[in-house]
């Protein structure tokens, strides 16, 4: 990024919390001036038999995987519509297309994200706002949290 004109900043946030999502957008707009591209990449996956999962875990998965992308998009969309320009990228999962046993909540939230993105793409056609959904395949998990101080 050194050789480009791109500004890069890190804004830590807990996407499960609505006030933090609102502060995130406010902070980014205050510091950066505008948001041209939003990449909704956060995701939680709680594995296990659906009937045995704690309801709180299910709620957190829905909050991060589906509601947070909707909320962040809702917060920045008015500015993008005013500029007639913007790009929203939602990271779903191959599980959105092929529901996975013991990952029903994850599969369902990612499928919901994909279809919501498709609906918005159709709804906002011709406005200058573009949408993409990416469906990555499963990969090995990185245990990076063990390396945090």
C-alpha positions, 0 to 999 in steps of 0.5 A: 500500500506504500506505493499507492494513494490508498488510505488504510486504517484499522477500526476494531469493533464488535459487530454483534453490538449495534452501537459499535457498528454505528460508531464504526461508520461514524469514525470511518467517515470522520477520519476518511471522509467517505466510504467507496467500498464496503466489504462485509467479511466478518463471520461466525460459525458455531458447529453442532447439532442445531437442537443442542446449540445454545440460543445465545450462540445462534443469535450471535451468529445471526447478528454477525453473519446477517444483521451486521452486513445489513446494518452497515450497508443501511448506514452507508447506502444513503451517502453512496446513493447521493454520490451515485457510486459505491461497491458493496462486497459480501463474503458468503460461503459455499455453505450458502449454496450447499447447506452443511450438517452441523452448520445449519445456522452458518449455512442459513445466515450465509444463504440469507446474506447471498439472497439479500445481496442479490435482491439489493443488486436488483433493487438498486440497478441503475443507481451506480451502486454495485454489489458482489457476493463471494462464495469461498470454499471451506479452508483450514482454520487459522488459530491466530487468536492463540498468538495474540498478546 
